Amino acid sequence: MASTEKAPFTVLIPARMDSSRLPGKPLADIAGAPMVVRVAQRAMQSGAARSVVAADDARIVDACAAHGVQAILTRPDHPSGSDRLAEACERLGLDGGDIVVNVQGDEPLIDPRLIDAVATLLGERHDASMGTAAHAIDSFEDYANPNVVKVVLDAKGLAHYFSRSPIPFARDAAPGAAWWKDGDKLPAAAKGMAPLRHIGIYSYRAGFLRQFPTLPPAPTEAMEALEQLRALWHGHRIAVHVTANAPGSGVDTPADLERVRALFA
């Protein structure tokens, strides 16, 4: 009988001080603790063996240490979060098959159960190099919003494509209509389908995470400004966990920060 024991995994949280819309974002106070610490505390409620902040500034490392959170200082000149995490894998001595979950440092309301679900994907899906998550879009406004990234899946729950455009596009739907709510007018093969919003959490095997920054950027990645399209361009598959729950609010702007502070208060 196959073992049902889940593979251990590590949560890595990239944290960068330079943010154009919210300078010093990782250290923004939320109910008495820096935001990146709040993220790590949520991550530690998951089934992760450990949660580690990968920082580009010693002030972040010091703040984490003051709150009992493990952090490592990485190079400040990494072009992307994936590069920072690749260095963190090397620094932590992770083996190629070890599972890593990338939790963004501006998600202080991340659901620990979502972290577990995305980590579990790679233990179950040996045909995938990465795992991520999505949930059904409810409104046409989100469907049409280029800041809301959409993903289309295949029959095996693997990502076909990610886009800022409204995909899948219902050719015969009325303009501005939430076509997925009008099941009677959908083609038979499309009944029950809804567009999916991509959630920016990823799982990787450490070996692939170290390889990823060495892959040439993809034209689709450059056009859409979506780094995950590089993996698809080079033939890697991305398994997607579809959750019924929308993720908690992330923090990109001062208004987002105030909203999250109010929730913690």
SESE-648127 format. One record per residue (C-alpha): residue number from 1; residue in one letter; chain; x, y, z. Coordinates in pm, 1 decimal. Example, Ala and Ser with C-alpha at 12.3 -4.5 7.8 and 13.67 -1.06 7.14 Angstrom:
2
num:1 | residu:A | chaine:A | x:1230.0 | y:-450.0 | z:780.0 .
num:2 | residu:S | chaine:A | x:1367.0 | y:-106.0 | z:714.0 .
//
This chain:
265
num:1 | residu:M | chaine:A | x:0.0 | y:0.0 | z:0.0 .
num:2 | residu:A | chaine:A | x:134.4 | y:346.6 | z:-90.1 .
num:3 | residu:S | chaine:A | x:223.6 | y:576.5 | z:196.8 .
num:4 | residu:T | chaine:A | x:-11.7 | y:867.8 | z:261.2 .
num:5 | residu:E | chaine:A | x:253.9 | y:1064.8 | z:445.3 .
num:6 | residu:K | chaine:A | x:302.5 | y:1407.4 | z:292.2 .
num:7 | residu:A | chaine:A | x:646.0 | y:1508.1 | z:170.1 .
num:8 | residu:P | chaine:A | x:812.2 | y:1771.2 | z:390.3 .
num:9 | residu:F | chaine:A | x:849.0 | y:2115.4 | z:239.7 .
num:10 | residu:T | chaine:A | x:1010.7 | y:2452.4 | z:307.0 .
num:11 | residu:V | chaine:A | x:838.1 | y:2787.9 | z:271.2 .
num:12 | residu:L | chaine:A | x:1060.2 | y:3061.3 | z:127.9 .
num:13 | residu:I | chaine:A | x:943.7 | y:3421.6 | z:152.8 .
num:14 | residu:P | chaine:A | x:1129.5 | y:3670.0 | z:-70.6 .
num:15 | residu:A | chaine:A | x:1144.4 | y:4018.2 | z:81.2 .
num:16 | residu:R | chaine:A | x:1276.7 | y:4328.0 | z:-94.0 .
num:17 | residu:M | chaine:A | x:1299.7 | y:4673.1 | z:63.8 .
num:18 | residu:D | chaine:A | x:1264.2 | y:4867.8 | z:-260.8 .
num:19 | residu:S | chaine:A | x:896.5 | y:4908.8 | z:-350.1 .
num:20 | residu:S | chaine:A | x:788.4 | y:5193.7 | z:-574.8 .
num:21 | residu:R | chaine:A | x:434.9 | y:5211.3 | z:-436.7 .
num:22 | residu:L | chaine:A | x:512.6 | y:5134.6 | z:-72.4 .
num:23 | residu:P | chaine:A | x:876.8 | y:5199.3 | z:26.4 .
num:24 | residu:G | chaine:A | x:1007.2 | y:4975.6 | z:304.0 .
num:25 | residu:K | chaine:A | x:707.8 | y:4745.4 | z:262.1 .
num:26 | residu:P | chaine:A | x:851.0 | y:4435.1 | z:439.0 .
num:27 | residu:L | chaine:A | x:895.0 | y:4635.4 | z:761.4 .
num:28 | residu:A | chaine:A | x:555.8 | y:4809.5 | z:752.9 .
num:29 | residu:D | chaine:A | x:400.2 | y:4766.3 | z:1097.1 .
num:30 | residu:I | chaine:A | x:91.0 | y:4548.8 | z:1126.7 .
num:31 | residu:A | chaine:A | x:-40.9 | y:4528.2 | z:1482.3 .
num:32 | residu:G | chaine:A | x:304.5 | y:4549.9 | z:1636.3 .
num:33 | residu:A | chaine:A | x:503.5 | y:4330.2 | z:1396.9 .
num:34 | residu:P | chaine:A | x:660.2 | y:4389.6 | z:1052.7 .
num:35 | residu:M | chaine:A | x:454.7 | y:4269.1 | z:757.9 .
num:36 | residu:V | chaine:A | x:711.0 | y:4007.7 | z:651.8 .
num:37 | residu:V | chaine:A | x:697.5 | y:3864.1 | z:1005.2 .
num:38 | residu:R | chaine:A | x:318.5 | y:3841.6 | z:981.4 .
num:39 | residu:V | chaine:A | x:358.1 | y:3648.9 | z:654.9 .
num:40 | residu:A | chaine:A | x:610.1 | y:3411.3 | z:814.5 .
num:41 | residu:Q | chaine:A | x:380.4 | y:3357.6 | z:1112.9 .
num:42 | residu:R | chaine:A | x:98.8 | y:3253.6 | z:880.3 .
num:43 | residu:A | chaine:A | x:334.6 | y:3025.5 | z:689.3 .
num:44 | residu:M | chaine:A | x:442.2 | y:2859.9 | z:1014.5 .
num:45 | residu:Q | chaine:A | x:78.5 | y:2760.8 | z:1073.6 .
num:46 | residu:S | chaine:A | x:101.0 | y:2541.4 | z:762.0 .
num:47 | residu:G | chaine:A | x:258.7 | y:2197.5 | z:751.4 .
num:48 | residu:A | chaine:A | x:596.1 | y:2338.8 | z:645.1 .
num:49 | residu:A | chaine:A | x:906.4 | y:2193.3 | z:806.2 .
num:50 | residu:R | chaine:A | x:1042.1 | y:2549.0 | z:821.2 .
num:51 | residu:S | chaine:A | x:967.8 | y:2898.3 | z:693.4 .
num:52 | residu:V | chaine:A | x:1257.9 | y:3119.0 | z:588.4 .
num:53 | residu:V | chaine:A | x:1261.7 | y:3481.9 | z:475.9 .
num:54 | residu:A | chaine:A | x:1504.1 | y:3551.0 | z:187.9 .
num:55 | residu:A | chaine:A | x:1585.6 | y:3921.4 | z:229.5 .
num:56 | residu:D | chaine:A | x:1787.2 | y:4174.4 | z:32.3 .
num:57 | residu:D | chaine:A | x:1853.4 | y:4403.4 | z:329.7 .
num:58 | residu:A | chaine:A | x:2007.1 | y:4340.5 | z:672.7 .
num:59 | residu:R | chaine:A | x:1729.3 | y:4541.9 | z:836.6 .
num:60 | residu:I | chaine:A | x:1479.0 | y:4276.7 | z:730.0 .
num:61 | residu:V | chaine:A | x:1698.3 | y:3998.7 | z:869.1 .
num:62 | residu:D | chaine:A | x:1733.7 | y:4185.6 | z:1200.3 .
num:63 | residu:A | chaine:A | x:1358.6 | y:4246.7 | z:1225.0 .
num:64 | residu:C | chaine:A | x:1286.7 | y:3880.0 | z:1161.9 .
num:65 | residu:A | chaine:A | x:1541.7 | y:3771.4 | z:1422.6 .
num:66 | residu:A | chaine:A | x:1378.1 | y:4000.8 | z:1678.7 .
num:67 | residu:H | chaine:A | x:1051.4 | y:3811.2 | z:1628.6 .
num:68 | residu:G | chaine:A | x:1195.9 | y:3460.8 | z:1617.8 .
num:69 | residu:V | chaine:A | x:1168.3 | y:3419.9 | z:1239.6 .
num:70 | residu:Q | chaine:A | x:1450.7 | y:3257.6 | z:1042.7 .
num:71 | residu:A | chaine:A | x:1589.0 | y:3482.6 | z:768.0 .
num:72 | residu:I | chaine:A | x:1890.3 | y:3485.3 | z:539.5 .
num:73 | residu:L | chaine:A | x:2054.2 | y:3776.3 | z:360.8 .
num:74 | residu:T | chaine:A | x:2071.5 | y:3733.1 | z:-16.6 .
num:75 | residu:R | chaine:A | x:2231.6 | y:3945.1 | z:-286.6 .
num:76 | residu:P | chaine:A | x:2061.0 | y:4281.5 | z:-340.8 .
num:77 | residu:D | chaine:A | x:2091.4 | y:4276.0 | z:-721.6 .
num:78 | residu:H | chaine:A | x:1866.2 | y:3982.6 | z:-810.6 .
num:79 | residu:P | chaine:A | x:1642.1 | y:4070.7 | z:-1107.9 .
num:80 | residu:S | chaine:A | x:1348.7 | y:3865.4 | z:-977.8 .
num:81 | residu:G | chaine:A | x:1211.7 | y:3685.4 | z:-676.0 .
num:82 | residu:S | chaine:A | x:1288.2 | y:3352.2 | z:-841.3 .
num:83 | residu:D | chaine:A | x:1658.1 | y:3440.6 | z:-859.1 .
num:84 | residu:R | chaine:A | x:1650.7 | y:3531.8 | z:-490.7 .
num:85 | residu:L | chaine:A | x:1486.4 | y:3200.9 | z:-402.9 .
num:86 | residu:A | chaine:A | x:1736.4 | y:3007.1 | z:-613.0 .
num:87 | residu:E | chaine:A | x:2016.9 | y:3158.9 | z:-405.9 .
num:88 | residu:A | chaine:A | x:1825.9 | y:3075.2 | z:-88.1 .
num:89 | residu:C | chaine:A | x:1801.5 | y:2709.4 | z:-196.1 .
num:90 | residu:E | chaine:A | x:2178.8 | y:2699.7 | z:-236.0 .
num:91 | residu:R | chaine:A | x:2237.6 | y:2873.6 | z:96.4 .
num:92 | residu:L | chaine:A | x:2003.7 | y:2635.0 | z:278.4 .
num:93 | residu:G | chaine:A | x:2155.8 | y:2326.6 | z:113.6 .
num:94 | residu:L | chaine:A | x:1826.3 | y:2198.1 | z:-24.6 .
num:95 | residu:D | chaine:A | x:1844.4 | y:1883.0 | z:-235.2 .
num:96 | residu:G | chaine:A | x:1712.0 | y:1882.7 | z:-591.1 .
num:97 | residu:G | chaine:A | x:1395.1 | y:1692.4 | z:-502.8 .
num:98 | residu:D | chaine:A | x:1309.2 | y:1899.5 | z:-193.9 .
num:99 | residu:I | chaine:A | x:979.3 | y:2086.7 | z:-226.0 .
num:100 | residu:V | chaine:A | x:979.5 | y:2463.5 | z:-181.4 .
num:101 | residu:V | chaine:A | x:674.2 | y:2689.5 | z:-159.7 .
num:102 | residu:N | chaine:A | x:717.3 | y:3053.2 | z:-257.3 .
num:103 | residu:V | chaine:A | x:490.9 | y:3272.6 | z:-43.4 .
num:104 | residu:Q | chaine:A | x:505.0 | y:3639.7 | z:-134.1 .
num:105 | residu:G | chaine:A | x:625.3 | y:3872.8 | z:141.3 .
num:106 | residu:D | chaine:A | x:323.2 | y:4101.6 | z:103.1 .
num:107 | residu:E | chaine:A | x:55.3 | y:3840.2 | z:180.6 .
num:108 | residu:P | chaine:A | x:-0.7 | y:3871.2 | z:557.7 .
num:109 | residu:L | chaine:A | x:-345.3 | y:3706.8 | z:526.1 .
num:110 | residu:I | chaine:A | x:-228.8 | y:3400.7 | z:331.2 .
num:111 | residu:D | chaine:A | x:-427.4 | y:3090.6 | z:427.4 .
num:112 | residu:P | chaine:A | x:-197.6 | y:2819.8 | z:570.7 .
num:113 | residu:R | chaine:A | x:-425.6 | y:2556.0 | z:414.8 .
num:114 | residu:L | chaine:A | x:-357.1 | y:2702.1 | z:71.2 .
num:115 | residu:I | chaine:A | x:16.6 | y:2670.9 | z:134.0 .
num:116 | residu:D | chaine:A | x:-31.6 | y:2303.4 | z:222.1 .
num:117 | residu:A | chaine:A | x:-244.7 | y:2240.1 | z:-86.7 .
num:118 | residu:V | chaine:A | x:9.8 | y:2392.4 | z:-324.9 .
num:119 | residu:A | chaine:A | x:294.0 | y:2200.1 | z:-159.5 .
num:120 | residu:T | chaine:A | x:97.9 | y:1874.4 | z:-189.3 .
num:121 | residu:L | chaine:A | x:57.3 | y:1920.2 | z:-566.7 .
num:122 | residu:L | chaine:A | x:418.3 | y:1832.1 | z:-641.7 .
num:123 | residu:G | chaine:A | x:410.2 | y:1529.5 | z:-417.0 .
num:124 | residu:E | chaine:A | x:118.7 | y:1399.4 | z:-623.3 .
num:125 | residu:R | chaine:A | x:202.2 | y:1534.6 | z:-971.0 .
num:126 | residu:H | chaine:A | x:533.5 | y:1401.0 | z:-1097.4 .
num:127 | residu:D | chaine:A | x:447.1 | y:1534.6 | z:-1444.8 .
num:128 | residu:A | chaine:A | x:469.7 | y:1894.4 | z:-1317.0 .
num:129 | residu:S | chaine:A | x:773.8 | y:2109.2 | z:-1242.2 .
num:130 | residu:M | chaine:A | x:570.6 | y:2371.8 | z:-1055.7 .
num:131 | residu:G | chaine:A | x:245.2 | y:2405.4 | z:-865.6 .
num:132 | residu:T | chaine:A | x:22.5 | y:2707.1 | z:-811.3 .
num:133 | residu:A | chaine:A | x:-339.1 | y:2795.2 | z:-728.9 .
num:134 | residu:A | chaine:A | x:-648.5 | y:2960.1 | z:-871.3 .
num:135 | residu:H | chaine:A | x:-1010.1 | y:3031.9 | z:-785.1 .
num:136 | residu:A | chaine:A | x:-1324.1 | y:3101.6 | z:-986.8 .
num:137 | residu:I | chaine:A | x:-1381.5 | y:3462.1 | z:-1094.4 .
num:138 | residu:D | chaine:A | x:-1715.4 | y:3600.6 | z:-980.9 .
num:139 | residu:S | chaine:A | x:-1751.6 | y:3931.8 | z:-1165.1 .
num:140 | residu:F | chaine:A | x:-1708.2 | y:4054.2 | z:-1520.5 .
num:141 | residu:E | chaine:A | x:-1504.0 | y:4346.0 | z:-1383.2 .
num:142 | residu:D | chaine:A | x:-1238.7 | y:4105.0 | z:-1253.9 .
num:143 | residu:Y | chaine:A | x:-1256.5 | y:3900.9 | z:-1574.2 .
num:144 | residu:A | chaine:A | x:-1182.0 | y:4212.7 | z:-1782.1 .
num:145 | residu:N | chaine:A | x:-924.8 | y:4364.9 | z:-1542.6 .
num:146 | residu:P | chaine:A | x:-566.2 | y:4327.0 | z:-1675.3 .
num:147 | residu:N | chaine:A | x:-436.5 | y:4337.5 | z:-1317.5 .
num:148 | residu:V | chaine:A | x:-626.4 | y:4015.1 | z:-1249.5 .
num:149 | residu:V | chaine:A | x:-424.2 | y:3731.8 | z:-1402.2 .
num:150 | residu:K | chaine:A | x:-629.6 | y:3450.6 | z:-1553.5 .
num:151 | residu:V | chaine:A | x:-534.3 | y:3087.6 | z:-1611.7 .
num:152 | residu:V | chaine:A | x:-690.3 | y:2819.6 | z:-1834.0 .
num:153 | residu:L | chaine:A | x:-644.4 | y:2453.5 | z:-1737.9 .
num:154 | residu:D | chaine:A | x:-641.4 | y:2130.5 | z:-1932.7 .
num:155 | residu:A | chaine:A | x:-826.7 | y:1810.4 | z:-1844.4 .
num:156 | residu:K | chaine:A | x:-548.4 | y:1705.7 | z:-1604.2 .
num:157 | residu:G | chaine:A | x:-551.7 | y:2027.4 | z:-1403.3 .
num:158 | residu:L | chaine:A | x:-234.6 | y:2156.5 | z:-1567.0 .
num:159 | residu:A | chaine:A | x:-202.6 | y:2515.9 | z:-1686.4 .
num:160 | residu:H | chaine:A | x:-261.3 | y:2576.6 | z:-2057.1 .
num:161 | residu:Y | chaine:A | x:-180.0 | y:2948.3 | z:-2039.9 .
num:162 | residu:F | chaine:A | x:-177.4 | y:3250.1 | z:-1810.1 .
num:163 | residu:S | chaine:A | x:-285.6 | y:3592.5 | z:-1933.1 .
num:164 | residu:R | chaine:A | x:-390.2 | y:3939.1 | z:-1829.0 .
num:165 | residu:S | chaine:A | x:-648.9 | y:3923.1 | z:-2105.7 .
num:166 | residu:P | chaine:A | x:-997.3 | y:3779.1 | z:-2044.3 .
num:167 | residu:I | chaine:A | x:-949.0 | y:3408.1 | z:-2110.2 .
num:168 | residu:P | chaine:A | x:-1112.1 | y:3182.9 | z:-2204.4 .
num:169 | residu:F | chaine:A | x:-1295.4 | y:3415.4 | z:-2441.9 .
num:170 | residu:A | chaine:A | x:-1659.3 | y:3330.2 | z:-2509.7 .
num:171 | residu:R | chaine:A | x:-1703.8 | y:3419.3 | z:-2874.9 .
num:172 | residu:D | chaine:A | x:-2083.3 | y:3423.1 | z:-2874.5 .
num:173 | residu:A | chaine:A | x:-2137.2 | y:3597.3 | z:-2541.4 .
num:174 | residu:A | chaine:A | x:-2292.9 | y:3943.2 | z:-2526.6 .
num:175 | residu:P | chaine:A | x:-2035.6 | y:4222.3 | z:-2476.4 .
num:176 | residu:G | chaine:A | x:-1974.5 | y:4287.8 | z:-2107.9 .
num:177 | residu:A | chaine:A | x:-2161.0 | y:3974.1 | z:-2000.7 .
num:178 | residu:A | chaine:A | x:-2045.9 | y:3732.3 | z:-1731.8 .
num:179 | residu:W | chaine:A | x:-2097.5 | y:3448.0 | z:-1980.0 .
num:180 | residu:W | chaine:A | x:-2021.9 | y:3172.6 | z:-1729.6 .
num:181 | residu:K | chaine:A | x:-2331.9 | y:3269.1 | z:-1527.3 .
num:182 | residu:D | chaine:A | x:-2561.3 | y:3206.1 | z:-1823.9 .
num:183 | residu:G | chaine:A | x:-2525.7 | y:2832.0 | z:-1856.2 .
num:184 | residu:D | chaine:A | x:-2817.4 | y:2792.2 | z:-2094.2 .
num:185 | residu:K | chaine:A | x:-2628.8 | y:2982.5 | z:-2363.0 .
num:186 | residu:L | chaine:A | x:-2296.8 | y:2803.4 | z:-2322.2 .
num:187 | residu:P | chaine:A | x:-2191.4 | y:2530.1 | z:-2564.4 .
num:188 | residu:A | chaine:A | x:-2253.9 | y:2188.4 | z:-2413.5 .
num:189 | residu:A | chaine:A | x:-1881.5 | y:2118.4 | z:-2373.0 .
num:190 | residu:A | chaine:A | x:-1834.8 | y:2443.0 | z:-2176.2 .
num:191 | residu:K | chaine:A | x:-2119.5 | y:2404.8 | z:-1925.9 .
num:192 | residu:G | chaine:A | x:-2002.3 | y:2438.9 | z:-1568.3 .
num:193 | residu:M | chaine:A | x:-1687.5 | y:2623.0 | z:-1673.3 .
num:194 | residu:A | chaine:A | x:-1587.7 | y:2954.1 | z:-1517.1 .
num:195 | residu:P | chaine:A | x:-1281.5 | y:3172.3 | z:-1573.0 .
num:196 | residu:L | chaine:A | x:-1011.0 | y:3126.9 | z:-1310.2 .
num:197 | residu:R | chaine:A | x:-810.8 | y:3393.7 | z:-1130.9 .
num:198 | residu:H | chaine:A | x:-450.1 | y:3296.4 | z:-1071.7 .
num:199 | residu:I | chaine:A | x:-324.6 | y:3321.4 | z:-713.7 .
num:200 | residu:G | chaine:A | x:44.5 | y:3416.4 | z:-689.9 .
num:201 | residu:I | chaine:A | x:175.2 | y:3128.8 | z:-480.0 .
num:202 | residu:Y | chaine:A | x:409.9 | y:2865.7 | z:-625.0 .
num:203 | residu:S | chaine:A | x:562.9 | y:2533.0 | z:-533.6 .
num:204 | residu:Y | chaine:A | x:880.7 | y:2400.7 | z:-693.9 .
num:205 | residu:R | chaine:A | x:1130.2 | y:2124.3 | z:-654.5 .
num:206 | residu:A | chaine:A | x:1452.4 | y:2289.6 | z:-544.1 .
num:207 | residu:G | chaine:A | x:1642.2 | y:2155.8 | z:-845.9 .
num:208 | residu:F | chaine:A | x:1399.8 | y:2318.9 | z:-1089.3 .
num:209 | residu:L | chaine:A | x:1396.8 | y:2641.8 | z:-888.1 .
num:210 | residu:R | chaine:A | x:1774.5 | y:2661.4 | z:-923.4 .
num:211 | residu:Q | chaine:A | x:1741.4 | y:2592.3 | z:-1298.1 .
num:212 | residu:F | chaine:A | x:1458.3 | y:2837.8 | z:-1363.4 .
num:213 | residu:P | chaine:A | x:1661.0 | y:3163.3 | z:-1360.8 .
num:214 | residu:T | chaine:A | x:1898.9 | y:3013.1 | z:-1617.0 .
num:215 | residu:L | chaine:A | x:1618.9 | y:2957.5 | z:-1871.8 .
num:216 | residu:P | chaine:A | x:1604.4 | y:3228.5 | z:-2139.0 .
num:217 | residu:P | chaine:A | x:1309.4 | y:3464.8 | z:-2085.3 .
num:218 | residu:A | chaine:A | x:1009.9 | y:3382.6 | z:-2305.4 .
num:219 | residu:P | chaine:A | x:852.3 | y:3626.8 | z:-2554.5 .
num:220 | residu:T | chaine:A | x:513.8 | y:3562.5 | z:-2392.5 .
num:221 | residu:E | chaine:A | x:663.9 | y:3639.3 | z:-2051.2 .
num:222 | residu:A | chaine:A | x:794.6 | y:3973.3 | z:-2179.1 .
num:223 | residu:M | chaine:A | x:461.8 | y:4063.6 | z:-2339.6 .
num:224 | residu:E | chaine:A | x:238.8 | y:3969.3 | z:-2046.4 .
num:225 | residu:A | chaine:A | x:489.8 | y:4050.8 | z:-1767.0 .
num:226 | residu:L | chaine:A | x:418.5 | y:3708.0 | z:-1616.1 .
num:227 | residu:E | chaine:A | x:727.4 | y:3512.1 | z:-1513.7 .
num:228 | residu:Q | chaine:A | x:548.2 | y:3176.7 | z:-1495.1 .
num:229 | residu:L | chaine:A | x:504.6 | y:3180.9 | z:-1874.0 .
num:230 | residu:R | chaine:A | x:878.3 | y:3111.2 | z:-1901.7 .
num:231 | residu:A | chaine:A | x:821.4 | y:2765.7 | z:-1757.8 .
num:232 | residu:L | chaine:A | x:542.7 | y:2687.6 | z:-2006.8 .
num:233 | residu:W | chaine:A | x:747.8 | y:2825.3 | z:-2298.2 .
num:234 | residu:H | chaine:A | x:1028.7 | y:2582.6 | z:-2222.3 .
num:235 | residu:G | chaine:A | x:795.4 | y:2282.2 | z:-2196.0 .
num:236 | residu:H | chaine:A | x:755.4 | y:2255.7 | z:-1820.4 .
num:237 | residu:R | chaine:A | x:411.5 | y:2184.0 | z:-1676.7 .
num:238 | residu:I | chaine:A | x:241.3 | y:2371.8 | z:-1392.5 .
num:239 | residu:A | chaine:A | x:-18.0 | y:2190.1 | z:-1179.4 .
num:240 | residu:V | chaine:A | x:-297.4 | y:2410.0 | z:-1046.5 .
num:241 | residu:H | chaine:A | x:-494.5 | y:2368.4 | z:-723.4 .
num:242 | residu:V | chaine:A | x:-840.7 | y:2522.8 | z:-761.2 .
num:243 | residu:T | chaine:A | x:-969.8 | y:2653.4 | z:-429.7 .
num:244 | residu:A | chaine:A | x:-1322.3 | y:2762.1 | z:-348.1 .
num:245 | residu:N | chaine:A | x:-1192.5 | y:3054.4 | z:-143.6 .
num:246 | residu:A | chaine:A | x:-1045.9 | y:3380.4 | z:-267.6 .
num:247 | residu:P | chaine:A | x:-712.5 | y:3464.2 | z:-102.1 .
num:248 | residu:G | chaine:A | x:-682.4 | y:3730.7 | z:164.9 .
num:249 | residu:S | chaine:A | x:-586.8 | y:4081.4 | z:59.2 .
num:250 | residu:G | chaine:A | x:-226.5 | y:4138.4 | z:-43.9 .
num:251 | residu:V | chaine:A | x:-47.6 | y:4467.3 | z:21.2 .
num:252 | residu:D | chaine:A | x:68.1 | y:4673.0 | z:-276.3 .
num:253 | residu:T | chaine:A | x:-34.6 | y:5026.9 | z:-179.7 .
num:254 | residu:P | chaine:A | x:-77.0 | y:5240.5 | z:135.1 .
num:255 | residu:A | chaine:A | x:-454.0 | y:5185.6 | z:106.6 .
num:256 | residu:D | chaine:A | x:-402.3 | y:4807.7 | z:105.8 .
num:257 | residu:L | chaine:A | x:-185.8 | y:4839.2 | z:414.9 .
num:258 | residu:E | chaine:A | x:-449.8 | y:5033.7 | z:604.5 .
num:259 | residu:R | chaine:A | x:-715.7 | y:4777.5 | z:510.6 .
num:260 | residu:V | chaine:A | x:-501.7 | y:4490.3 | z:640.2 .
num:261 | residu:R | chaine:A | x:-414.4 | y:4681.5 | z:958.3 .
num:262 | residu:A | chaine:A | x:-785.5 | y:4727.2 | z:1024.3 .
num:263 | residu:L | chaine:A | x:-844.0 | y:4353.4 | z:987.3 .
num:264 | residu:F | chaine:A | x:-566.1 | y:4272.6 | z:1233.6 .
num:265 | residu:A | chaine:A | x:-695.2 | y:4532.8 | z:1476.6 .
//
